[in-house]
Amino acid sequence: MKKALIGLVAIVAVVASLAVWQADQPRKTPPGQPPLEALTERNLADFTNAFNGFDSSVRLVLLLSPT
């Protein structure tokens, strides 16, 4: 029983370490794509102009919410 508990704690520790390591990695975008940005009131006009500037292309807006 004690070995199983130690094994479970070790697995949880490894998974948690990998999750923290992955979250700490720098985010990259594919070549030719502008870098990722957080949408704020200051850059909303730039976003709108860029979004509407490509009317002949397929466009996608992805909104993520922590709730």
C-alpha positions in Angstrom: 0.0 0.0 0.0 2.8 2.4 0.9 4.6 1.7 -2.4 1.4 2.5 -4.4 1.0 5.8 -2.5 4.7 6.7 -3.2 4.3 5.8 -6.9 1.1 7.9 -7.1 2.8 10.9 -5.5 5.7 10.5 -7.9 3.5 10.4 -10.9 1.5 13.5 -9.8 4.8 15.3 -9.2 6.1 14.5 -12.6 2.9 15.5 -14.3 2.8 18.8 -12.3 6.4 19.5 -13.2 5.8 18.9 -16.9 2.7 21.2 -16.8 4.7 24.0 -15.1 7.5 23.5 -17.6 5.1 23.6 -20.6 3.3 26.7 -19.3 6.7 28.5 -18.9 7.8 27.9 -22.5 7.7 30.9 -24.9 4.8 31.0 -27.3 5.6 31.0 -31.0 3.5 31.6 -34.1 4.2 30.0 -37.5 6.4 31.9 -39.9 4.5 34.7 -41.7 1.9 35.0 -39.0 2.0 38.1 -36.7 2.7 37.4 -33.0 -0.1 36.7 -30.6 -1.5 39.6 -28.7 -4.0 40.2 -26.0 -6.9 42.3 -27.2 -7.3 45.5 -25.2 -9.1 48.9 -25.7 -5.8 50.4 -26.9 -5.3 47.9 -29.8 -8.9 47.3 -30.7 -8.8 49.7 -33.6 -5.7 48.1 -35.0 -7.4 44.7 -34.6 -10.5 45.9 -36.4 -8.6 47.3 -39.3 -6.5 44.2 -39.7 -9.5 41.9 -39.5 -11.5 43.9 -42.0 -8.5 44.3 -44.3 -8.7 40.7 -45.3 -12.3 40.4 -46.5 -11.5 37.9 -49.3 -10.0 35.4 -46.8 -11.5 33.2 -44.2 -11.1 34.9 -40.8 -11.5 33.5 -37.3 -11.7 35.1 -33.9 -11.1 32.8 -30.9 -12.1 34.1 -27.5 -11.0 32.2 -24.4 -12.5 32.7 -21.1 -11.3 31.2 -17.8 -14.8 30.7 -16.5 
